[in-house]
Amino acid sequence: MAQKSQIEWTDATWNPVTGCTKIGPGCDNCYAERFAERWRGLEGHPYEQGFDLRLWPSRLAQPALWKKPRMIFVNSMSDLFHKRVPREYIDRVFDAMETANWHVYQVLTKRSSLMRSYIQRRYGGREVPSHIWLGVSVEDAAHVSRIRHLQEVNSPARFISFEPLLSPVGAVNLSGIAWAIVGGESGPRARPMEAEWAREIRTICDRYGTAFFFKQWGGPRPKSGGRILDGEEWNGFPWQIVPESILLEINAA
């Protein structure tokens, strides 16, 4: 069963794939790896293989079992566009999301060029269904090319997670980006985030009309530093891209 999430910007997580490999500095202190490796070798545990990549076909039907609409973070414990995930399996994940279309799915990747290629093959010039949100992680200025790859995807629901934010990202172009999430790193080796880096992104969001969400300062634990930036919480959310049928269900709940 997928799990209710403690992540501030979603309702639940769904992991039809688990495990991953590192591809940049944002992965150095991966929380998912740290959690999964605690259980390596424990027979019968979902993470008995640690953080080795694993496909879970048995989980593909889970979203259809949830009748109440919710925001679902897809693969919080992996990356759907990892090069070792077969395209046919990614098709099955997208089929499941398209079938259970009363939910909003938040798909986040660091492998932005592979996501772009897959989406262009699957949908051609057609727009990605509006209940499937596509996002990229950007931790520093060296990886802002992921934003351009995202902008080349035909979707009204593009988002960026600047987490863990490890350095200034500079004057990024957020044209066509609906939502930006900013957060510091958490864990025993957390690297600090400077307030000015977050403020810079907030200013850019204002310029482009991008909703700004400040998730955390980070520290030894995710909530160690709280969520207050310049005296307030920043809970921007792109309600304008939530499909109307889902929005009505959420408001009625």
VENTA-V459331 format. One record per helix or strand of 3 or more residues. SS is the DSSP state (H for helix, E for strand). FROM is the first residue (numbers start at 0). TO is the last residue. Records with the same first field share a line. If there is no record, write none. Layout:
BEGIN
SS=FROM-TO ; FROM-TO
END
This chain:
BEGIN
E=11-13 ; 16-18 ; 70-73 ; 103-108 ; 131-136 ; 157-161 ; 178-182 ; 210-215
H=24-26 ; 30-36 ; 56-58 ; 61-64 ; 86-98 ; 111-122 ; 140-142 ; 144-150 ; 194-207 ; 238-240 ; 243-251
END
